[in-house]
Amino acid sequence: MEGNERFVRGEARFPTVQKELLAELAKAQHPYATILGCSDSRVPPELIFDAGFGELFIVRVAGNVVSPEVLGSLQYAALHLRTSLFVVLGHEGCGAVDAALAGIRGADQQPTRIAALLENITPGLRDLPAGLDAMTAIRAGVDANVRWSMHQLLEIPEVKARKIASRALLVGAVYELETGRVRILDTVKLEPAAAAD
């Protein structure tokens, strides 16, 4: 969040390439955070968090949806990279969420592959109040989609049974396109069974 504050203030310390650092990172990576974010080109996590090479492990897919491939990448980060901070990062005006909302209203038919992607978003939007204006619906939909992704991660059998390697933090957040600020929605502490008992 300190990096995001620097980014918002226009004081980002975007790294320059240092051969020593690249040589060190060629041996191994040790990111401090794993981010599941949207593929949107306006939301590059390394830049908005003012992070350097090797600091973030990033998984990006339209609508920050949870799929088997995404779960495999997140599990790799937890088990092999030992990151203890996991962030689901949505963003304002997400086109995937907007398309899923349109699908719920019966407005749009999407090509097969896009429709399959949207099916991963739709369950998280079902409890939104009816009759919202378009701007309110997309904002509420983005928040609901982040929480839906978090819910799916919390339902993984290993997480539910607290069979996780170490303490971790799962954070849901939304990037504000106009301000550049990241807004925290929810934070969940995850602890192994032995540490919690």
Protein Blocks (a to p, Z undefined) as FASTA:
>chain_A
ZZmmmmmnopaccdcddfklmmmmmmpccdfbdcdddfbfklcfklmnopaehkaccddd
ehiiacfklmmmmmmmmmmnopabdcddddehiaklmmmmmmmnomaccdfklmmmmmmm
mmmmmmpcehiafklmmmmmmmmmmmmmmmmmmmpmklmnopafbdcddddddddfknop
acdfbdcddddfklmZZ
